[in-house]
Every structure is written in C-alpha cells, then in structure tokens.
C-alpha cells in the first residue's frame, strides 16, 4: 500500500541561507524550487493565506533516493524550538558519506556546530554491521547526522 519515502521535509526560516548550507557546505545538488499558494496550499497546511517557498536538494542522481525538501513559509513568522534528540519528532536526518573524517573537518572549517567528533559503532551482533557517525546542526539548529558504513 505504501511505497518508498518520497522526500524528507524541513521547515526553515531563511530559504536562501538554507539552500546555501545544504548545497554549498553539504554538497547536495539543487534540483529546483516552487512557490505553493492558493486554496489547495491553504487546505494542505491548514492555514488561511498560506504561501510557501519550497526547494528540493539531493545528494544522489538516483531517482529512487529521496530529496531533502526545504519549506519556508512566507508572510508569517516561523516558530523556532531548540532541537533535541530526546523529544518526540524526527530526531535527525542522516546523510551517507564514504569519508566521514574529511566531512567532519570540512564542517569544522565552515564553523558548523557538531555535537561530537565521529564515533565508532559495532552492531554486527544485531545484523547491522559497523559504522562511524556524528550529529551536527544546520543554520536553523535542525539536527543532522553523518554516517559512514564500515
């Protein structure tokens, strides 16, 4: 009944700043941008007069890989909460890399807030294998994860 994940949406406060972060710092490919408005948009978001600027970025050229959808609501203030891994919501958006140390150094060079250095994990006894991972935050404080399977 339900198929694969189509995209992962993140509400952002400043679209241009967020596109710059996800494209220029993380290296995702900018796919395109749309403006959502009208009665369908108002019904979808349950907000009268709602207008949204929506951009799509992807780290893969494979069509079956879901893009990141950035949403900036126009003409209204976006509420910001401190992201926490310990509250009910999406805890993080995880990206794959082949060289986690290089990515970590790159993020440090661009003053991106990282919650730790890369950590090693061994879940082979559970059938998941080994990996290295760390969490970091985007410009809005949204928690992201970088993972390198070993």
JORA-V169464 format. One record per pair of residues at least 24 apart in sequence whose ideal C-beta (glycine too) atoms are under 7 Angstrom apart, sorted by the first residue. I is the first residue (numbers start at 1). GAP is how many residues later the second one is. If there is no record, write none. Layout:
# JORA-V169464
<<I GAP> <I GAP>>
This chain:
# JORA-V169464
<<4 60> <5 61> <6 60> <7 49> <7 59> <7 60> <7 62> <8 58> <8 60> <8 61> <8 85> <9 60> <9 62> <10 58> <10 60> <10 61> <10 132> <11 60> <11 67> <12 58> <12 59> <12 60> <12 128> <13 65> <13 67> <13 127> <14 58> <15 38> <15 40> <15 55> <15 57> <17 122> <18 52> <18 120> <18 121> <19 36> <19 51> <21 117> <21 118> <22 35> <22 46> <23 34> <25 85> <25 87> <28 29> <28 30> <28 31> <28 40> <29 28> <29 29> <30 27> <31 25> <31 26> <31 27> <31 36> <32 24> <51 24> <59 36> <68 25> <80 60> <82 59> <83 58> <83 59> <83 60> <85 58> <91 52> <92 43> <92 51> <92 52> <92 53> <93 51> <94 51> <94 53> <95 49> <95 50> <95 51> <96 51> <97 49> <97 51> <98 50> <100 32> <100 46> <100 48> <103 43> <104 30> <107 29> <112 24> <113 24>>
